[in-house]
């Protein structure tokens, strides 16, 4: 975030795009950022969970009072409430009266919540976008034990190449143009049907990373004689991170998954690493 703020101060054009692996705590004060008020287009992408959204990202965006186009793509950690349509309207849009285009792909991860957040459903989140004027929106929630949950909201159609933090609750129809995907869930196993949804939703994916620590119940799936084969027609790079090697069979056994291209594979399980 330090680099973000310093770069904004030096920026003289009205259109800026930023890509970050991590958004961290800034050292500069907001008083130094008044030069961004005339900005017309702004895009911010980060690939790691950030805790700086409410404290620093929101105040920066609110200063862009002449903004016409805004794109936000990042995961947010440790919030007591999900980022939904009501939040975006009340905390961002009302500050940007000139805004004409707003696209986003945001996940919110909550921990140990003691309010109604853990009881919310996909339909509850969708209802917060009933009066949304910036195009179609979809969402899904992944609920976990101990009142932990993750909500993923995204604009449709999605034109992003990189999609991160897709969890077990994903139902499909997110971004057919996505090329780089990161699937992650530390609580529930990714089953065969989940990968079918992924392959159908992202037919052009070339790079796929999968992180999952849970062992799926193979008996149920192997007993299904009519199981459909997952096909990744364009995949060239595959990274799989599992606690048990048996989970890698989802991709390495052709009765489960078909990979027609020459694939660079990186496999990590039980602290051992293999590449081919």
C-alpha positions in Angstrom: 0.0 0.0 0.0 3.0 2.3 0.5 3.8 1.9 -3.1 0.2 2.4 -4.1 0.0 5.8 -2.4 3.4 7.0 -3.6 2.5 6.0 -7.2 -0.8 7.8 -7.0 0.9 11.0 -6.0 3.2 10.8 -9.0 0.4 9.9 -11.4 -0.6 12.7 -13.7 -3.0 10.9 -16.1 -6.7 10.4 -15.4 -6.6 6.6 -15.8 -4.6 4.2 -13.5 -4.5 0.5 -13.0 -2.7 -1.2 -10.1 -1.8 -4.9 -9.6 -0.5 -6.0 -6.2 0.4 -9.4 -4.7 -0.4 -7.8 -1.3 -2.0 -4.6 0.0 -0.3 -3.7 3.2 -0.4 -0.9 5.8 0.4 2.6 4.4 2.8 5.1 6.0 1.6 8.2 4.1 -1.4 10.2 5.3 -4.5 10.9 3.2 -3.8 14.6 3.1 -1.0 13.8 0.7 -3.4 12.2 -1.8 -5.6 15.1 -2.9 -4.0 15.0 -6.3 -6.2 12.0 -7.1 -9.4 14.0 -6.9 -9.4 14.5 -10.7 -8.9 10.9 -11.6 -11.5 9.5 -14.1 -10.7 5.8 -14.2 -9.2 3.6 -11.5 -8.6 -0.2 -11.2 -7.1 -2.0 -8.1 -6.2 -5.7 -8.1 -4.6 -7.6 -5.3 -4.1 -11.4 -5.1 -3.7 -11.8 -1.3 -6.2 -11.2 1.5 -6.0 -7.7 2.8 -7.1 -6.2 6.2 -6.7 -2.7 4.9 -9.9 -2.3 2.9 -12.0 -0.3 5.5 -9.1 1.6 7.0 -7.2 2.7 3.8 -8.7 1.5 0.5 -12.2 3.0 1.1 -10.9 6.5 2.1 -8.6 6.6 -1.0 -11.5 5.7 -3.4 -13.8 8.3 -1.8 -11.5 11.1 -2.7 -11.8 10.2 -6.4 -14.9 12.4 -6.7 -14.8 12.7 -10.5 -14.3 9.0 -11.1 -16.3 7.6 -14.1 -14.9 4.0 -14.1 -14.0 1.9 -11.1 -12.8 -1.7 -11.0 -12.0 -3.6 -7.7 -10.6 -7.1 -7.6 -9.3 -8.4 -4.3 -10.1 -10.6 -1.2 -10.8 -8.9 2.1 -10.0 -10.6 5.4 -11.3 -10.2 9.0 -14.5 -8.2 8.5 -17.6 -8.6 10.7 -19.9 -8.2 7.7 -19.9 -9.2 4.1 -19.2 -6.6 1.4 -22.6 -6.6 -0.5 -24.6 -4.3 -2.7 -25.8 -2.2 0.2 -22.2 -1.7 1.4 -21.0 -0.7 -2.1 -23.8 1.7 -2.5 -23.5 3.4 1.0 -19.7 3.3 1.3 -18.5 3.9 -2.2 -21.1 4.9 -4.8 -22.7 7.8 -2.9 -19.3 9.5 -2.8 -18.8 9.1 -6.6 -21.6 11.1 -8.3 -20.0 10.8 -11.8 -19.5 7.0 -11.7 -20.8 5.3 -14.9 -19.1 1.9 -14.8 -18.3 -0.2 -11.7 -17.0 -3.8 -12.0 -15.7 -5.9 -9.1 -14.7 -9.4 -8.0 -14.5 -9.3 -4.2 -14.4 -12.0 -1.5 -15.1 -11.2 2.1 -13.8 -13.6 4.8 -15.4 -13.3 8.2 -14.2 -15.1 11.4 -15.9 -15.8 14.7 -18.9 -13.6 13.8 -21.6 -13.3 16.4 -24.3 -11.6 14.3 -26.6 -12.5 11.5 -23.8 -12.8 8.9 -23.4 -16.5 9.4 -27.2 -17.0 8.8 -27.2 -15.2 5.4 -27.9 -17.1 2.2 -27.0 -16.5 -1.4 -30.4 -15.1 -2.0 -29.9 -12.6 0.9 -26.8 -11.2 -0.8 -28.5 -11.2 -4.2 -31.3 -9.1 -2.8 -28.8 -6.3 -1.8 -28.3 -5.8 -5.6 -31.9 -5.6 -6.6 -31.6 -1.9 -7.5 -28.0 -2.2 -8.9 -27.5 0.0 -11.9 -24.1 -1.2 -13.1 -25.1 -4.5 -14.8 -25.6 -8.0 -13.6 -24.1 -9.4 -10.4 -23.8 -12.9 -9.0 -22.6 -14.3 -5.7 -22.2 -17.3 -3.4 -21.5 -17.9 0.2 -19.3 -20.7 1.7 -20.3 -21.4 5.3 -17.9 -23.1 7.7 -18.0 -24.3 11.3 -17.3 -21.9 14.2 -19.3 -19.1 12.6 -16.7 -18.6 9.8 -18.0 -17.7 6.3 -16.8 -16.4 3.0 -18.9 -14.3 0.5 -17.8 -13.9 -3.1 -19.5 -11.2 -5.2 -18.7 -10.5 -8.8 -19.9 -8.5 -11.8 -21.2 -10.2 -14.9 -20.0 -10.5 -17.5 -16.6 -10.9 -15.9 -13.6 -9.9 -18.1 -10.8 -10.6 -15.6 -8.0 -13.0 -16.5 -7.1 -13.9 -13.0 -9.7 -15.2 -10.5 -8.7 -16.0 -6.9 -10.2 -17.5 -3.8 -12.8 -19.7 -5.3 -14.2 -22.0 -2.6 -16.5 -25.0 -2.3 -19.6 -22.9 -2.4 -19.0 -21.8 -6.1 -22.0 -22.7 -8.2 -20.8 -21.7 -11.7 -21.3 -18.8 -14.2 -18.5 -16.5 -13.1 -16.0 -15.6 -15.8 -15.7 -17.6 -19.1 -12.6 -15.5 -20.0 -10.7 -16.5 -16.9 -7.2 -17.9 -17.7 -5.6 -18.1 -14.3 -7.6 -19.7 -11.4 -6.9 -20.3 -7.7 -9.2 -22.7 -5.9 -8.8 -22.8 -2.1 -10.8 -24.4 0.7 -9.3 -25.5 4.0 -12.4 -27.0 5.5 -14.4 -28.9 2.9 -13.0 -31.2 0.2 -13.3 -30.4 -3.5 -15.4 -33.2 -5.1 -15.5 -34.3 -8.7 -18.7 -32.3 -9.3 -17.0 -29.2 -8.1 -14.3 -29.5 -10.8 -17.0 -30.1 -13.4 -18.5 -26.7 -12.5 -15.1 -25.1 -12.7 -14.3 -26.6 -16.1 -17.7 -25.4 -17.5 -17.4 -22.0 -16.0 -13.8 -21.4 -17.2 -13.4 -23.2 -20.5 -10.3 -21.2 -21.4 -8.3 -21.7 -18.2 -4.6 -22.2 -18.8 -3.2 -22.0 -15.3 -4.9 -23.7 -12.4 -3.8 -23.8 -8.7 -5.7 -26.0 -6.2 -5.2 -25.9 -2.5 -7.4 -28.2 -0.4 -6.5 -30.0 2.9 -9.5 -32.3 3.1 -9.9 -35.9 1.9 -13.0 -36.4 -0.2 -15.2 -39.5 0.0 -14.2 -41.4 -3.2 -16.5 -44.3 -2.6 -19.6 -42.3 -3.5 -18.0 -41.0 -6.7 -16.4 -44.3 -7.8 -19.8 -46.0 -7.4 -21.3 -43.6 -9.9 -20.7 -45.4 -13.2 -22.1 -42.5 -15.2 -19.5 -40.0 -13.8 -18.7 -37.3 -16.3 -15.0 -36.6 -17.2 -13.7 -33.2 -16.4 -12.0 -31.6 -19.4 -9.5 -28.7 -19.3 -8.9 -28.3 -23.0 -6.5 -25.4 -22.7 -4.7 -26.1 -19.4 -0.9 -26.0 -19.6 0.1 -25.3 -15.9 -1.3 -27.1 -12.9 -0.3 -26.7 -9.3 -2.0 -28.9 -6.7 -1.5 -28.6 -2.9 -3.0 -31.4 -0.9 -2.6 -33.0 2.5 -3.0 -36.5 1.0 -1.5 -37.7 -2.3 -4.7 -39.5 -3.2 -6.4 -36.2 -3.9 -4.0 -35.6 -6.8 -5.7 -38.5 -8.6 -8.5 -36.2 -9.5 -6.2 -34.7 -12.2 -3.8 -37.6 -12.9 -6.3 -40.4 -13.6 -7.9 -40.0 -17.0 -11.2 -41.5 -15.9 -11.7 -38.4 -13.8 -10.0 -35.6 -15.7 -8.8 -35.2 -19.3 -5.8 -32.9 -20.0 -5.1 -33.0 -23.8 -2.2 -30.6 -23.7 1.3 -31.1 -22.4 1.0 -30.0 -18.8 3.6 -28.6 -16.4 2.6 -30.1 -13.1 3.6 -29.1 -9.6 2.4 -31.3 -6.7 2.8 -30.7 -3.0 1.5 -33.1 -0.3 2.6 -34.0 3.2 5.5 -31.4 2.8 6.9 -33.2 -0.2 7.2 -31.5 -3.6 7.1 -33.0 -7.1 7.3 -31.4 -10.6 7.0 -32.7 -14.1 
